[in-house]
Amino acid sequence: MARIDQTPVPLEILDLSHDGRGVARRSEGDAHAGKTVFVAGALPGERVLARQTAKSRHFDEAMTVEVSVASPDRVEPRCPHFGVCGGCVLQHLGEGKQILAKQRVLVENLQRIGHIEPGRLLPPLTDAAWGYRRKGRLSVRRVEKNDKTLVGFRETDPRFVADLSICHTVIPQIGLKLGAISALVDAMDARRDIPQIEFIAGDRTVALVFRHLQPLGERDRGLLAEFARAHDFAVFLQPGGVDSVQPLWPQTAPLSFALPQWGVELEFRPLDFIQVNAGLNRKMIARALELLDPRAEDRVLDLFCGLGNFTLPLATLVSEAVGVEGEAGLVARARDNAAHNGLGNARFHVADLAQDLSGQPWMRAGFDKLLLDPPRSGADLVLKQLPLKGLRRIVYVSCHPASLARDAGWLVNERGWRLEAVGVMDMFPHTAHVESIAVFVPK
């Protein structure tokens, strides 16, 4: 492999990439004049000195060493680990400008991949930009030469774990105690056998799940229980797969969150998927229902329904809400949540939505409206199987603008629907993640 010349070079930043890096081009006189360079820590309109970190045939990668001319949109990052930790890459860009950058990524994807224009742009949805993250996974690595155990997110180079003392985007109960969690693991006999710690928070309980590769001794179990009591955590152990999770202390640790606007409460387990940003989640549900325009007589289909995050609020407004999800455990919890909230008109089914669905009984039922909240891969496989005729509205909640653009292009250009409106939602402030919501109506 050819050696990379790391001598800092001046670059003019022309744009912002989809992953939050500045975009520059090699200047005239350079041996690679015109070649694209992605520059971490740089913003459009800036002039920076950058050191190259990687190269490929079509583009180079670099990191900012010095900002010679700063953008007026540049702000001082709050986190002391910015630039090293890969958890968030946009702290140097003002919050109001971050969401506009994400909106531009969404629109560009719709144009470039879907070949469509939305009827209108919805106002961006935002909520608290700090201390919002209530679910995540902390990596753990024992560094013998430094006699230290690191607990944190991955660095910008994902081979390494960032040595974090604090995290301002995670809920304070976790973000302000990373040092204490690291010290706890460091004191354990099994510190080399704990690869990760998951955290998840309900309205009343914050849970830590310790994944361990070897059985824990009584001393370590005692340290974990003592830490849980001292810091008001619920601690769970995970010796194997998802189904192996068991409470250590306390023995009963109910996890739930309320959606007061609809009078429902969702209970969940420590490794279940929930939306990471509680405040934004409530606003997202409200917007989805507003766009769906549910009527009392409607039957609504909710695909990729999870625990019933959208299905249960919908069930309070329509005659029947049917949720479909591929993970059987989530469907079991969704059914329990429907019973817990007294919603007999919320019905749930297990189905792999990436496979043939022709034998599914719910597929043969007529629906008035459709809501989808698919994973990053999108919903093209299930959309192409659904009987779309008769649907009056489709609301699509997306965590990846490229797959939304692809699916929207198919709906509009192949099936004759119209993209009435689309908007971005800042579920993950200070990161490059682009969450969005779109509503389609028949032409």
C-alpha positions in Angstrom: 0.0 0.0 0.0 1.4 3.4 -1.0 2.3 5.7 1.9 -0.1 8.7 2.4 1.5 12.1 2.5 0.2 13.6 5.6 1.5 17.1 5.0 -1.4 19.5 5.7 -2.7 21.1 2.5 -5.1 24.1 2.1 -8.6 23.2 0.9 -11.7 25.3 0.0 -14.9 23.5 1.4 -17.6 23.6 -1.3 -20.4 21.4 0.2 -21.4 19.1 3.1 -21.6 15.4 2.4 -24.5 13.1 3.5 -22.3 11.9 6.4 -21.5 15.3 7.7 -18.0 15.9 6.2 -16.9 18.9 4.2 -16.5 18.3 0.4 -13.5 19.9 -1.3 -11.6 19.4 -4.6 -7.9 19.2 -5.1 -6.6 22.5 -6.4 -4.9 23.3 -9.6 -1.2 22.4 -9.6 -1.9 19.4 -7.4 -1.0 16.1 -9.0 -4.6 15.0 -8.4 -6.3 18.3 -9.3 -10.0 18.1 -9.3 -10.2 14.9 -7.1 -12.9 15.0 -4.4 -11.7 15.2 -0.8 -14.1 14.5 2.1 -12.9 16.5 5.1 -14.0 15.7 8.7 -14.7 18.7 10.8 -15.0 21.2 8.0 -18.1 23.2 6.8 -19.1 24.7 3.5 -17.6 28.1 2.8 -14.5 27.4 5.0 -10.9 27.4 4.1 -9.0 24.8 6.1 -5.7 23.1 6.5 -6.4 19.3 6.3 -4.3 16.2 6.7 -5.0 13.3 4.5 -6.1 10.1 6.3 -7.1 7.8 3.5 -7.2 7.6 -0.3 -9.0 5.6 -3.0 -9.2 5.7 -6.7 -12.1 8.2 -6.8 -11.8 10.3 -3.7 -9.5 11.1 -0.7 -10.4 11.5 3.0 -8.9 14.0 5.3 -9.3 15.6 8.7 -9.3 19.3 9.6 -6.1 20.5 11.3 -6.8 24.2 11.3 -9.6 26.4 10.2 -8.2 29.4 8.4 -11.5 31.0 7.4 -14.5 29.9 9.4 -18.1 29.6 8.4 -20.5 31.9 10.2 -22.5 28.7 10.9 -19.6 27.2 12.9 -20.1 26.9 16.7 -17.9 25.6 19.5 -18.6 21.9 20.1 -19.9 21.2 23.5 -18.3 17.8 23.9 -14.5 17.6 24.8 -14.4 14.3 22.7 -15.7 15.8 19.5 -13.5 14.8 16.5 -12.4 11.6 18.2 -15.7 9.9 19.2 -17.7 8.9 16.2 -21.0 9.2 18.0 -21.9 12.6 16.6 -20.1 14.5 13.8 -22.1 17.8 13.5 -21.5 19.5 16.9 -19.5 22.2 15.1 -22.5 23.2 13.0 -25.3 25.3 14.6 -28.4 23.3 15.5 -30.7 25.3 13.2 -28.3 24.7 10.3 -28.0 21.0 11.0 -31.6 20.3 10.3 -31.6 22.4 7.1 -28.5 20.3 5.9 -30.5 17.2 6.6 -33.5 18.6 4.7 -31.2 19.2 1.7 -30.0 15.6 1.8 -33.6 14.4 1.8 -34.6 16.6 -1.2 -31.5 15.7 -3.2 -32.2 12.0 -2.7 -35.7 12.4 -3.8 -34.5 14.2 -7.0 -31.5 12.0 -7.8 -32.8 8.5 -6.8 -36.6 8.9 -7.0 -36.8 11.4 -9.8 -39.6 13.2 -8.0 -40.4 16.5 -6.4 -42.6 16.7 -3.3 -45.8 18.8 -3.4 -44.6 20.7 -0.4 -41.9 20.6 2.4 -43.2 20.1 5.9 -41.7 22.2 8.7 -38.8 20.2 10.2 -39.6 18.5 13.5 -37.1 19.1 16.3 -36.9 18.7 20.1 -34.2 18.8 22.7 -30.8 18.7 21.1 -28.9 17.5 24.2 -29.5 14.7 26.7 -32.0 13.1 24.4 -30.7 9.6 23.7 -32.5 7.1 25.9 -31.2 3.9 24.1 -27.8 2.8 22.9 -24.9 0.5 23.0 -21.6 1.3 24.7 -18.5 -0.7 23.6 -16.1 -2.0 26.2 -12.4 -2.6 25.6 -9.7 -3.6 28.1 -6.3 -1.9 27.2 -3.7 -3.8 29.0 -0.7 -1.6 28.2 -2.5 1.3 29.8 -4.0 -0.8 32.6 -7.4 0.7 31.8 -10.9 -0.3 30.7 -12.6 1.9 28.1 -16.3 2.3 28.0 -17.8 4.5 25.2 -18.9 4.7 21.6 -16.6 3.8 18.7 -14.1 6.4 17.5 -14.3 7.9 14.1 -12.0 5.0 13.2 -14.4 2.2 14.3 -11.5 -0.1 15.2 -11.1 1.8 18.5 -13.3 2.6 21.4 -13.3 6.3 22.5 -12.1 7.0 26.0 -15.1 9.0 27.1 -15.5 10.9 30.4 -18.9 12.4 29.5 -21.5 12.4 26.7 -23.9 15.3 26.3 -26.2 13.6 23.8 -27.1 10.7 26.0 -29.6 11.1 28.8 -27.7 12.6 31.8 -28.3 9.5 34.0 -25.9 7.7 31.6 -23.9 10.5 30.0 -22.6 12.0 33.2 -21.7 8.6 34.7 -19.5 7.1 32.0 -16.5 7.4 34.2 -18.2 5.6 37.0 -19.4 2.8 34.7 -15.8 2.5 33.3 -14.4 2.3 36.9 -17.0 -0.4 37.7 -16.0 -2.6 34.8 -12.4 -2.0 35.5 -12.9 -3.3 39.1 -14.5 -6.5 37.9 -12.7 -9.8 37.6 -14.5 -10.3 34.3 -13.4 -7.0 32.8 -11.9 -8.8 29.8 -15.1 -10.7 29.1 -17.6 -7.8 28.8 -17.7 -6.6 25.2 -20.6 -4.2 25.5 -23.2 -2.6 27.7 -26.6 -1.6 26.4 -28.6 1.1 28.1 -32.3 1.9 27.7 -34.6 4.2 29.7 -38.3 4.2 30.4 -40.2 7.0 32.1 -39.3 5.7 35.6 -36.4 3.2 35.1 -32.9 3.3 33.5 -31.6 -0.1 32.7 -28.1 -1.3 31.9 -27.6 -4.7 30.2 -24.1 -6.2 30.7 -23.1 -8.7 27.9 -20.6 -11.2 29.4 -18.8 -14.0 27.6 -18.0 -16.0 30.7 -20.2 -16.7 33.8 -19.8 -14.0 36.4 -18.5 -14.8 39.9 -20.3 -13.8 43.1 -17.9 -10.9 43.6 -18.7 -9.4 40.2 -22.4 -9.9 40.7 -22.1 -8.1 44.0 -20.3 -5.2 42.5 -22.9 -4.8 39.8 -25.8 -5.0 42.3 -24.1 -2.5 44.6 -23.6 -0.1 41.6 -27.2 -0.5 40.6 -28.4 0.5 44.1 -26.0 3.4 44.4 -26.8 4.9 41.1 -30.5 4.0 40.8 -30.1 1.7 37.8 -31.7 -1.6 37.0 -29.0 -4.0 36.0 -29.5 -7.0 33.7 -27.1 -9.7 32.6 -26.8 -11.2 29.1 -24.7 -14.3 28.9 -25.9 -15.3 25.5 -28.5 -14.3 22.9 -31.4 -11.8 23.2 -33.5 -14.3 25.1 -30.8 -14.9 27.7 -31.3 -11.5 29.4 -32.2 -11.8 33.1 -32.5 -9.2 35.9 -29.7 -9.0 38.4 -31.0 -6.2 40.6 -33.8 -5.5 41.3 -35.6 -8.7 40.4 -38.5 -6.7 39.0 -37.7 -3.6 37.0 -40.7 -2.5 34.9 -39.8 -0.5 31.8 -42.4 1.6 30.0 -43.1 5.0 28.5 -46.3 6.9 28.2 -47.8 8.7 25.2 -50.1 11.0 27.2 -51.8 12.7 24.2 -53.4 9.3 23.4 -53.7 8.0 26.9 -51.6 4.9 26.2 -48.5 3.4 27.9 -46.1 1.0 26.2 -44.1 -1.6 28.2 -40.9 -3.1 26.8 -37.9 -5.3 27.6 -34.3 -4.1 27.9 -33.2 -5.1 24.4 -36.4 -4.1 22.6 -36.4 -1.4 19.9 -37.8 1.9 21.0 -37.3 5.3 19.4 -34.2 6.9 21.0 -35.6 10.4 21.4 -38.7 10.5 23.6 -39.8 14.1 22.9 -39.3 13.8 19.2 -41.1 10.4 19.2 -44.2 12.1 20.6 -44.1 14.8 17.9 -43.4 12.3 15.2 -46.5 10.2 16.2 -48.6 13.4 16.2 -47.4 14.4 12.8 -47.9 10.9 11.3 -51.5 10.8 12.6 -52.1 14.3 11.3 -50.9 13.3 7.8 -52.8 10.0 7.9 -56.0 11.9 8.8 -57.6 8.9 10.6 -61.4 8.7 10.7 -63.5 6.8 13.2 -64.6 4.3 10.5 -61.1 3.6 9.1 -59.2 0.3 9.1 -55.5 1.2 9.2 -52.6 -1.1 8.5 -49.3 -0.4 10.3 -46.3 -2.2 8.9 -43.0 -2.7 10.8 -45.1 -1.9 13.9 -42.7 -3.0 16.6 -44.2 -2.6 20.1 -47.1 -0.6 18.7 -45.6 2.8 18.8 -47.9 4.1 16.1 -50.6 1.3 16.2 -51.8 1.9 19.7 -52.3 5.7 19.3 -54.0 4.9 16.0 -56.4 2.5 17.7 -57.7 5.2 19.9 -58.9 7.0 16.8 -60.1 4.4 14.3 -62.3 1.3 14.1 -59.4 -1.1 13.7 -55.6 -0.8 13.7 -53.7 -3.8 12.4 -49.9 -4.0 13.2 -47.5 -6.4 11.4 -43.9 -7.0 12.6 -41.3 -9.6 11.8 -40.0 -10.1 15.3 -42.2 -12.4 17.3 -41.1 -11.1 20.6 -42.1 -7.5 19.7 -45.5 -8.7 18.5 -46.1 -10.5 21.8 -45.3 -7.3 23.7 -47.5 -5.3 21.3 -50.4 -7.6 22.0 -49.7 -7.3 25.7 -49.6 -3.5 25.3 -53.0 -3.5 23.5 -54.5 -5.5 26.4 -52.8 -3.3 29.0 -54.4 -0.2 27.4 -57.8 -1.9 26.8 -57.5 -1.5 23.0 -59.3 -4.6 21.7 -59.4 -3.0 18.2 -55.6 -3.2 17.9 -54.6 -6.5 16.4 -51.1 -7.7 15.7 -49.5 -10.3 13.4 -46.1 -11.8 12.9 -44.8 -11.8 9.3 -41.4 -11.4 7.6 -42.2 -8.3 5.5 -39.2 -9.1 3.1 -40.8 -12.4 2.0 -43.8 -13.7 0.1 -46.9 -12.5 1.9 -49.6 -14.0 -0.3 -50.6 -16.5 2.3 -51.1 -13.9 5.1 -54.7 -13.5 6.1 -54.3 -9.8 6.9 -53.2 -9.2 3.3 -56.7 -10.1 2.1 -58.4 -7.6 4.3 -59.4 -4.2 3.0 -57.7 -1.2 4.5 -58.4 2.5 4.1 -54.9 3.8 5.0 -51.4 2.5 5.4 -48.5 3.6 7.7 -45.0 2.2 7.3 -41.9 2.6 9.5 -39.4 0.3 7.8 -35.7 -0.3 8.7 -32.9 1.3 6.6 -33.4 -1.2 3.8 -36.9 0.4 3.1 -40.2 -1.1 2.2 -40.0 -1.9 -1.5 -40.5 -5.6 -1.2 -43.7 -5.3 0.9 -45.1 -2.3 -1.1 -44.9 -4.3 -4.3 -47.1 -7.0 -2.8 -49.7 -4.9 -1.2 -53.1 -4.3 -2.8 -52.7 -0.5 -3.0 -56.0 0.1 -4.8 -58.6 1.4 -2.3 -56.0 3.0 0.0 -56.7 6.7 0.5 -53.4 7.7 2.1 -49.9 6.2 2.7 -47.7 7.7 5.4 -44.1 6.5 5.3 -41.7 7.1 8.2 -38.1 6.7 7.1 -34.7 6.4 8.8 -32.8 6.4 5.5 -33.4 9.0 2.8 -32.0 6.8 -0.1 -34.5 4.0 0.5 -37.4 6.4 1.0 -36.4 8.1 -2.3 -36.3 4.7 -4.1 -39.7 3.6 -2.7 -41.3 7.0 -3.3 -40.1 7.0 -6.9 -41.8 3.6 -7.5 -45.0 4.7 -5.9 -45.1 8.0 -7.9 -43.6 6.9 -11.2 -44.9 3.3 -11.4 -48.1 3.2 -9.4 -49.5 6.7 -10.0 -49.4 8.1 -6.5 -48.5 11.6 -5.6 -46.0 12.7 -3.0 -48.1 15.3 -1.3 -45.6 16.4 1.4 -42.3 15.3 3.0 -40.3 16.6 5.9 -37.2 15.9 8.0 -37.2 15.0 11.7 -34.2 15.4 14.0 -34.3 12.2 15.9 -30.5 12.2 16.3 -29.3 15.8 16.7 -25.6 16.4 16.1 -25.3 13.2 14.0 -25.7 12.8 10.3 -28.7 10.5 10.6 -31.6 11.8 8.5 -35.1 10.8 9.6 -38.1 11.9 7.6 -41.8 11.4 7.0 -43.8 11.5 3.8 -47.4 11.3 2.8 -48.7 9.9 -0.5 -52.2 10.3 -2.0 -53.7 8.7 -5.1 -53.5 10.9 -8.2 
